[in-house]
Amino acid sequence: MQTASLLQTLKHCLKALGKTYADVAQALGLSEASVKRMFSEQQFSLERLDRVCDMLGMEISDLVKLMETSRARIERLTHSQESEIIQDIALILVTVCVFNHWTMKNITQYFTLSEEECVLKLLKLDKIGIIQLLPQNRIKLLISPNFSWIENGPFERFFREHVGQEYFNGSFSGEHRFLRVLNGALSTASAAEFQHKLLRLAREFSEISREESTLPIENRDGVTLVIAMRNWDYGFFDHLVRPEYKLKS
């Protein structure tokens, strides 16, 4: 299992640096087919692993650290865990704050929660597995870069019912604000391709947020990004559509 995790981390590093199996094959003096077989069968000698790491400008120890950092990261909560969070407004607030890499000092400085109240909320998140509460109330965030809320789950429904209307009723003019509503007709293939591009954009947003998490909180503004795509079947046009052309929601 350790070898599998290490090689999976190596694959991620290769992809992140734009390297291919062909590059690995060249570095090792092997055929590309042999390299693919080594990955699939998890048969990497330490010498070859060291040579691949050298190609990437890193040590094996760096690879191990990356593996440990990415291990046990949560990609999605359970339905009951999301439900537990949305029952408590203060817990929602603390959850959003820690997702944005706020410290406990930041939270208690900007909001009316006392240190004791904040610690209780953080302990709940620790129990759920979103964070690890360290000595001196330091927060280690345990969510994966690919974390997402359950589609149409408790948190998404909460957002639509309680936050969505306020979000879209607000002004989108000014710094850090942008809204465009576009309509078009796409083929199934083009719609799927564009959806993948939206997912990449979402990952880029998360990566930038993580990279800037070390900046002082006063140098960062909270930004909510909403990316949506669906069939064009607005209800107020429904009475004008012929029955045979009505789209399914």
Secondary structure, 3 states (H helix, E strand, C coil): CHHHHHHHHHHHHHHHCCCCHHHHHHHHCCCHHHHHHHHHHCCCCHHHHHHHHHHCCCCHHHHHHHHHHHCCCECCCCHHHHHHHHCCHHHHHHHHHHHCCCCHHHHHHHCCCCHHHHHHHHHHHHHHCCEEEEHHHEEEECECCCCCCCCCCHHHHHHHHHHHHHHHHCCCCCCCCCCCCCCCCCCHHHHHHHHHHHHHHHHHHHHHHHHHHHCCHHHCCCCCCCCCCCCCCCHHHHHHCCHHHCCCC
